[in-house]
Amino acid sequence: NVANNLESATSALLSNLDTSSSTYPSRNKSYASFARLSRAHHSLMAKTSNMRRQRFVTGKYPLYVSVEQNPTRKWLGRAESAIYLNGTSIDKSLASYDIFHWLDDEEREELHGDYEFLSVELLAEIHMKKPGYVNILPGGGAGASLLRESRDEEDEGVLGRWKSWKLREALDSQKKDNNPQSDEVKNEGERLWVTGFSLTKQRGELHTMDVESGVISNVNDRTARSIKWPNEVSSVPKQTYLPSNGTYARKEDALEDALLVTDGFLVPGKDKGGLYVVRNPGNDLSEWRVCLTSVTNLKGDTMRTAGSEGGDWFYHRAVWMDLTGDGRLSVMAARAKLPLLPEGDKGVPQQEGGGKTPGKGQLVWLERPKPHSFDPETGTPLDVDGTVFDPFNARNTPWKLRVLADGPDVMFSVADLDPADDTIEVIASQFFGEKLSLHSLQRGPEPKIVFSRTIDDQCGAAFSSVLADLDGLTTMERSRDQPMVVDGGSTHISLNEGDAFSHLLVTSHECSYAESSGDAKTSKSSQRQEVRIKNSKDNPDAMKEVYDYEECKLEDPDCKIDGGSLFAYRIPTGKDAWRTEPWPRSIIATGFKVQGQLSNMINPGAPGFCYPFFPTREGGLRGTNGDKKWRRPLICLSGDCAESAYILRPTEHSDNGMSEEGVDKSTKYALMCEIQCKSTVGSLAIGYDDLYSAEQQSGYAKIYVPCYEQDKVLVFAMGSGEDE
């Protein structure tokens, strides 16, 4: 074995050397062990030894991280992904974590500041089929039975799986007697959920991994064949009935072992989507699914659709919300469809909102059913046959569906822009309508839209819609009339319900292709990389052509927008200003281009979703003295067909608010790093729990990057950048 022989020879060599000399400082153990080896041995050991970690340090200048497949690593049975920084091996880059810590203070003085100076490491790769959407959900919700099952197996050993059912029941009963809370799993841990899809297969992919143990599971074949194109997933909250006042309530953070799955896409054969609840997902014995939007047969085929319009609708986002005022958590969702025979002036298909694409969107409400009756002694809700009422039982589905508004089709966020009134505001990115709209929803027995307006009809194919606090309002005393978050619009929760926010982040999902290279020896991705590296060396602000900070007036024809973009809209201040005043729009980033390949031929676009987040779990929380290390969040972007993931940082020392020239200084962001995956990056997930047994800095963010064509999810871990 060449690798083992080399490691043995290296150990013998190092044991005969005096490494205690001050000539060879050991600031980092993994680097010091290679200190007296030649560069050739350095390179070889990096490929055959797990002593070297793929870590780098961020700074003032942007880093371009290329993820390549290393055949040597694959041959050795290890993770096959290797990273290159600005086109060179990580071992030779000054941004390498190991080399960085060999530099003296004078050489490192350019790298400073909380936002600039962080470490990033390729921590792991998780192999899953066709990963599209990735979500981090509480471990005590969907998949909780998997965690209990794995713990039972650890307690009972292998033989416990072969015990008779009677003995198994006796053991379970004994456990409950000894620990009445044994069936309840705390929501402290994290669980990764990954959904995927295929153009050719008549089934979806839905996988999960317990972050702490690294155990991977997936839904059964019946569920996979029913949900053919799963998109975003979310937890299902527990609800209890209060007979004393006839309302519903929920324990804080109490979740069902169930998953709400949005399904469908515009591809023929996949466009008949829906909303599904999957109970005990991944559990071989008890997994069960039901469709809330239609009646399905045993094969999962749709037989009847809820609502008066019917049709082949697909869903991307759905949220739980009390719209009736009695505590019942119903579902609000956006859905879309593509008519077979679009009509428009002069043969150009028109969308009812004014867009040039034939798609149609609706904001809908699915009402949670009420129990038939209640037990007079215990108050237990009962069904028509006297059994305990279950809103997800087949006899109570599909749920009653009503259309709230036409237009919203993909993503949306929910805010309370005027806490003094009885409405909440739905801010929707209309992809097909190519605009950003606001709908004021009055809650009550019959929820209805009482006010609507268009915020921006020049934003292109709007995609993501996320509430963000770019002003750092959580460190300030909030006024009564300040806008509040109801649902932030992102799968990563950086703002909780009731928090203040200052901006709305919107991505424009445009299909603008990257220029092809005239040199057959150079790929598109490396061409793009070379241009940006050259510019960044000459001028720290050279990326301004791609990441433009200037204020953009909606009517300005010279507004510098190139391809897909990330916009920030400031919420107007003043009584009812959000109703009547313009929402100032700033360009945070633009210039996202599609990397053309066969898998990107259907509805390609870039960028995808945006995710405000903090480097640490406590980053967005105030300390006892009212301060916090990071006042403004970092922003992650999934490039989608741009085949990259991006991390943007706020420019340091920039004041918040509007300048005298009308520039929104809170929206000044710079590129921290671009992770070039050479694969579609449809979404991102951000967690803070330690991933299995990998060596990492606890408490810092873990970024999960799906690589669709490569059937893997890359995990990058952030750190302080200092010696551990």
N, C-alpha and C positions, 0 to 999 in steps of 0.2 A: 504494500500500500504506500504509494509515493507520498501522499499527504501526511500519513502518520510518521513515516521515516523522516520527513523534513522537519516535522514538529519535534520529534525526539532529538534530532541533531541540533536543532535550534536551542532546545532546553539545555542540552549538554554544553553547548558553546557559551550560553549566557551564564551557566553555573561556574565556569572557569574565568569569567571576566569580573573585574572590580567595578560594579555599577554604582557603588556608593560614592564615587568621586564626584566632586562638585562640578566637574566638566559635563556630567550627564545628569542634569536635574530631573527628578521624577515627579513633575507636577501632575502627570497623568499616567497611571500605571500601564494602561494598554499601549500608550505610545512609548514609555520608557523601556518596555520589554523588547522593542524593535530598534532601540537607539543605535546599536552597534552593527546592524545588518546593512548590507548594501541596498541600493534602490531596487535592484532586480529582486532581491529577497523580499523587500517590502511589498512589491507588487504581487509576487506569488503568494505570500502569506495572507494578503488581503482577500485573496480568492479562496483560500483553502482553510483559513482559520476563522473561528467565530469570535476571536479576541477583539477584532476591530468592529466598531459600530459605525454606521453610516450617518454621522451627525455633522451639521454645519451651523454656523452662526450668522444671523442676519445683521444688517447694518444700514447705513444711510443709502447705499446704492442697491438697486434691485438685483436679486439673484434669479437665474434661470436654471431650474433644476430639471434635468432630463432623466427620465426613468428608462433604462435600457434592460434588455433581457441578457443575463450572463449565463452562457451555456455551461461554464465550469461549475457554477453554483448548482445548476440543475442536475448535472452529472453527479455531484456529491450529495444529492438529496436534500439540499438546503433551499431557502428562499432564492428565487432566480433573479429578482429585481436588483439592479445596481444603479446608483445615481451618479450623475456627472453635474458639476457646477460650472456654469458659464462655458460649457463645451470641453471641460477638462476633468480628469479623474478626481474624485474627492480627495484622494491621498496627496494630490499635487496642488490643491487649491488653498489659498490663504484663508478662505472661509471655512475650511475644515475645522471641526471642533478641536481635534488633537493638535493641529499645527497652530491654530489660533492661540492656544494656551502656552505655546512656546515663545510667543511674541512678548516683548516687554511693554510696559505701560505707554511709552512714547509711540510705539508702533501701533498700539491699539486705540489711541486717543480719538481716532476718527469714528470709532464705534462706541456710542454712548446713548443713554436715554432709555427709559422704560419701554417705549414702543419699538425702538430700533434694535436694541440689543437683546435678542432671544435666540435660543438654540432650537433647531428643528431636526428631527431624526426619522429616518425610515425605519419604523419599529417592526412591522410585520406585513405579510401579505396573506390574505384569506381567500382561499379558492372556492368560488361559488359560481354557478352558471348564470351568465348574462345579467350581471347586476345593473339595475337601472336606478331605482330609488333606494336610498339607505336612510334609516331612521334609528335614533337612539331613544328607547322608551324605558320607563321604570320597570325593573325586574319583577316587582310585585304584582304587575298587571298581566298582560298577555304573556304566556309562557311560564307562569308561576308554577303550574303543575309539573312542568319539566324539571324545575329546580327542586321541588319536593321529591320527585321521583328519583333524581340523581342522589339526593341526600339519603333517601331510604335505601338505595342500593349500596351506598357507602357504609351505612349502619349495619345492614344485614349480611353483606358479603355476597359472593357469587351464588352460594347455595340458596340465598333468600329468594332468588328468582324462580326456583323450582319447587317452592313449598306449595302445598295445596291451598285452594281458595279459602277453605274454612279456617286454616291456620293463619292465612294472610289477614282475614277479617278480624281474627282474634288479636293479632299483633297490632293492627291499625286501631282497634278499640282500646287496647292497652296504652298505646301512645297518646291517644286523645285524653284518656283518664289522667295520665301523668302530665300532659301538657295540653290544656284546652286550646291554646293558641297555635297548635302545630299546623293547622291548615292555613294560617294567615302568614303570608310572606311579606316582609317589610319592603317598601318601595325604594330602599336606599340604593340598591345595586342597579346596574345598567344592563340592558339587553339590546343587542343590535338586531334590527330587522332589515332584510334585503329582499326587494321584489325585482323580478326580471320578466322578460317577455321575448317572444320570437316571432318573426314574420311568417315562418313556415309551420311551426308547431301549434297544435290546437290545445295548448295548455300554458299556464303561467308558471313562474318560479317564485316561491315564497319561502325564504330560509331565515333562520334565526341563530344567533350565537350568544351564549351567556358570556359576558365580558370577563367576569372573574375566573371562571373555570375553563373557558375556551371551547366548551362543548357545543357542537353545531347540530341543529335539527332542521327538519322541514315539514311542511304540511303534507297530508296524505294525497294520494292520487285523485280522489274524488274532488277535493277542494281545488287542486291545481287545474283540473279539467273544467271546472265551473268558472273559475276566475282566470280568463285567458290573457288578460293584459293588466295585471295589478299595478297600481300607481302608488300614491301616498297612503300610508297606514297610520293609525292613531289608536290610543288606548280607549277603552270603554269604561266610563265611570259607573260606580255602584250607586244605586238609588234606593231610599227607604221611604215608606209612606208614614206620615204623621196623622193618625186618626183624630187627634185632639183638635186640629184646625183644618183638616182636609187638604193639606199641602204635602209636597214631596221635599225631601232633603237628601243630602249626601254627606258622608264623613269626608273630612278633608283628606285628599290624596287617596281615598279608597277606590280601588279599581277592580273590575271583573277580570277573570282570566279569559279575556276575549280581545279580538282585534277588529277594528273597523277598517275595511279595505275599499278604496275607490278603484274602479275598474273601467277599462275601455280605452280605445284610441281611434283616430280617424281612418285607420287602415280598414278596408273592406274585410269583413269576417271578424274583426275585433271591435267594431264600432257599436255593437250591442252590449254596452257595459252596464254598470249598476253599482249599488252600494251593498256590501256584504258584511255581515258579522260572523266571524269565525270564533267559535268557543273552544277553549282548551287547544289552541293551535299547536301542532307538533306532537300532541299526545296520541299515540297509536290507538288507544282504547276508547277515548272519549271525545276526540275532535269531531266537531259538527258545525256546519255552516248554514246560514239562511240569508236570503236576499231581501233587503228592505224595500227595493224599488220595483220588484216584479215577482211573479209566480214562476218557479222553475220546476222542471221534471227531475227525475232521479239522475239523469245524465248532466244536469246543470243547464240545459237549454231553456231559454226564456219562453214561457207560454203566454203570459199576460203582463203588461207593464202598468205600473201605478200612474195615476194622473189621467186627465182627459185627452191629452195630445198623443200619448203613446210614442212610438217611434224608437229609433236606434240612438239613444243618448249615451255619451261616455262621460265619466267623472274623473276629476283630478284632485279635488280638495273638498273635504267635509269636516264640519266642526260641531261639537255638542254645545247646545245653548238653550237656556230657558227663554223661549219667545212668548209663552202664554202667561207668565207671571205667577204661576202656581208651583214653581219649582221643578216641573217636569223638564228633563233635558231631552229636547228634540234634536233633530239634525238639520243644519243649514248647509247647503252645498251649491256649487256652481256646476253646470253641466253644459255640454256642447254636442252638436250634430252637424253633419254635412249633408244637405239635401241632395238627392240624386239628380234633380233637374233644376239647378239654380237659374234664376231669371234676373236680368238687369238691362240697363239701357245699352243699346247697340251691342248686345251680346256679351257685355262685360258683367260677370256675376257680381252682385252687390250684397253686402251684409246689411241687415236692418239698421245697424249703428253707423253705417257710412263707409265701412271698409271695402276693400276690393276682393276679398275672399268670400266664398259662398257659405261660410260657417255661420251657425246660429248658436247663441248662448242664452241661458236662463239662470237666474238665482231662484232656488226652490227651497221649500220648507217641508220636511217630512215630520208629521206630528206623532209624538210618542203616544201610543194608545193608552186609554184609561182602563183600570180594572172593572170587571163586571159588577162586583160587590165586595164587601169586607166582612170578615168574621166579627160578629158582634162582641165577642169576649176579648180577642187578642188584637183585633184591628188588622189582621193579615189580609192583604189584597187577594181576591179570589177570581178565578176565571169562570166562564159560564157553566162549566161542569163541576164546579166546587173545588177544583184543584188550585194550588197556589198559582197566582197570576204571573206569567212570564211574557214580557213584551216582545221577546224574540222567538216565541213559539210559533210554529208554522201557522197555527190558527189565527194568530194576530198579525200576520204579514201578508202582503206588503203593507207598509205604513201609508196612511193617507198623505198624498203629495199635492202641494199647491204651489203655483208659480207666484213669486213675489215681484220679480222684475225681469224684463227682457234685456239681454246684453251681456251681463257677466258670464264668462265661459270657462275660465281656467282657475286663476288664483285670486284670492281676496284676503283682506284683513278687516278687523272689526274694532271700532273705537267709539268712545263716548266723547264727542267733541263739545257737548254742552251738558255737563252733569246735572244742571238745574232742570232740564226737561225730561220727558218720558220716552225719549228715542235713543237709539244707538245708530251708528253710521257704518255702513258697509262700503269699503273702498275697494273697487274691483279693477283689476287689470284685464282689459278686453283684448284678447289676442286677435280674434277674427275682426272685431270692430275697430281695432287699431286706435284705441283711446283709453283714457283713465277716467272712470266715472265714480260718483258718490251717490249712495242711496240711503236716505234717513228712514229707519225702520221703527215704527211705533209698536211696542210690545203690548200684548193683551190677549184676551180670549180669541180674537181674530187678528193676528199680526198683519200689518200692511205698510206699504211704502207711502210716506206722506210728503216726501221731498226728494228730488233728484237733480243732479247737475253734472255736467262734463267738466272735469278738472283740466284735462289736456287732450286735444285731438290731433296733436302733432308729435306724438311720442313713438309712432311706429307700432309694431306688433307687441303690445305690452304683455309682460309675462309674470314676473314676480311682483308681489305687493306686500311689503314688510314694514311694520312700524319700528322706528329706531330712535334712540335718544342720543343724538350727535352733539347736543349741547351739554351733556352731563347734568341733566336736571335732577337726577336722584341724589345729588350732593347739595341741592338747594331746597329751601322751604317751598312747598308747592302751594299755589293759590287755589281757591275753590273752583274757579272757572277754567282751570288748566285742562287740556285734553287728557283723557285717560285711556289706557289699553284695556280692551275687552278680550280680543284674540290677536296676537301680534302678527299672524300670517306666515310664520316660519315654523318648520319642524324643530328647530333649535330655539328654546325659550330663553332669550336674553332679557326680556321684559315680562313681568308677571301681570296678571289682571289687576287693575287699579294703579299701575305705575304710570308716571308721566312720560311723555315722549315729545319730540320736537320735529321729527321729519318722517316722511314716507319714502322708502327706497323702492324703486321700480326698475326692472331690467327690460330692455327692448330687444326682443328675440328676433334678430334679423338674419336673413340668408345672404350674406356678402362673402364671396369666396376669397380666400387668400390667393395672391398671385402665384402662379406656378413658376417653377425655376427653369431657366434656360440651360442650366448645367445639369446633365444627367447624373453626375456624381454626387450632387447635393440634394438632400430631401427638402421639402417645403418647411418642415419644422426647424431644421438646422439653419436654413436660409433666414427665417424670421429671427432666430436666435442671434445669428452673426450681426445682423443690422442693429438690433437693440443693444447688444454688448458694445459695439463700436460707439454708439451714441452715448451710452452711459459712462464710458471711460472719459470722453471729451467733456462732458457736462453733466453734473448731478441732476439737472432738471431737464435733460434731453428727452425724457419720456413724456414731456408735456404734450407732444404731438399726438400721443396715443392716450395718455391719461390727462385730460384737460380739466383745469380747475375753474375756468372763468364762468361767471354767471351767464346764463343763457335765457334771453327773453323769448317767450313762446312765438312771438311774431317776427323774430329776427331771422331773415333768410340766410344770413352769413354764419349762423350758429354752427360751430365746428363739430359735426356729428359724422362719424365714419364707421359704417357697419353697426354692429350691436353695441349697446351702451348700458351704463348704469347711471340712473338719474336719482337725484335727491330733491324732494319737494318740501319746502318749509311750510308748516301749518300756520296760516295767518292768525295773528293775535287780535284780540278785541271781540266785543260782543257780536256774535253772528257773522264775524268776518269770514269764517270758513264757508259760509253760504254764498257770499256776494263777491268777495275779493279774489284776485288771482292768487294761485299758489306758486310762489317763486320757484323756478326749476333750475337746478345746477347740474352740471355734468361732472360726476365723480370719475368716470372712466368711459372711454369709447375706443373704437378700433378693433373690436372682437370680430374675427373672421372665421368662416367655416373651412375646415380642412376636408376637402372633397375625397370621399371614398365610397365604395359600394354600400356600406352599412348606413351611410348618411344621405341616401338618395330620397328618402321619404320625409318631407317636411323638415329639412335641415335648418338649423339656426344657432345663433350664439349671441350672448351668453345664456346660461340657464338661470338658476335660482341664486339669491344672495342671502347671506347669513351673518348678521351682526353677532359678535361673540367677544369674550374676554379671554386672555391667556390663561387665567386661573379661575377656578370655580367661584372664589370669593371676589373676583376682579370687579364685578359690577355692584358689589354690596358696600354699604358704608360701614366703617369701623366705629369703635366707641367714641372716637373724637370727631366723627362726621366726615372723615377723609377716606379716600380710597386710592389705591395705587394707580388704577387706570380709570380716568373719568370718561373717556370716549372709547367706544368699542373698536376692535379690529373688524374687518369685513372679509368674509370668505365668499368667493364666487365660483360656481361650477361653470366651466366653459361650454358644456354640452358638446356640440359639434366642433368647437374650437380645440377640443381634445386636451384641455389643460384645466388645472385648478389654480385659483389665484388667491393670494392673501394680501389685502391692502391695509396699510397702517395710517392713522391720522398723522399729519405733519406736526412735529413737535413744536411747542411754544406758539401755536396758532391760537388766537383768541376766538371765543365763540361769538355767534351772532352775526349781524349784517354790518358791513363796513359802510363808510360814507359814500363810497362809489357804488354801493348796491351789490357787493359781492358777499356771498354767504361763506364766512370763514370756517364755519363748522363742517363744511363739506370738502375741505382740503384734505385729500388723501394721496398717498404715494404707494407705488408698488413695493411690497416687501419681498415677495418671491412668486414666481410662476412655476408650477409643477407640470411639466410637459409629459403627458402620459401616453401619447400616440394611440389613444383610444377614447371613445365617447365617454364624457364625464357628465352624466345626466343630473346628478345631485351630489350633495355632501351631507355628512353627519358629524356632529361634534359632541364628544363626551369628555368626562373628566376622571372616571374610574380607571385604575391601573388595568392594563390589558394582560390578563393571564399572568404568566411568570416572567415576562420579558423585563429586562433591566430598563428602568425609566424613572423620571423624576415625578413623584407623586403630586397630585393636585393640579397639574398643568393639563391643558387641552390636548385631546387626541382627535385628529381629523381623519375621517374615514372617506377615502376617495375610490369610488367604483370605476373600474376599467371594463367597459361592457364587452368589447370584442375579445379581450384577453381572459375573461372569466375569472376575474380576481378583484379583490378590494384591498387597496394599499392603505396602511395605517401610518400616519405621521404623528409623532409626539413632540409637543413643544416643551421647552425647559427654560430655566433662568439664564442660561449661557455662562454661568459661573461654574467653578470647580465643585464637584459633588463631594 
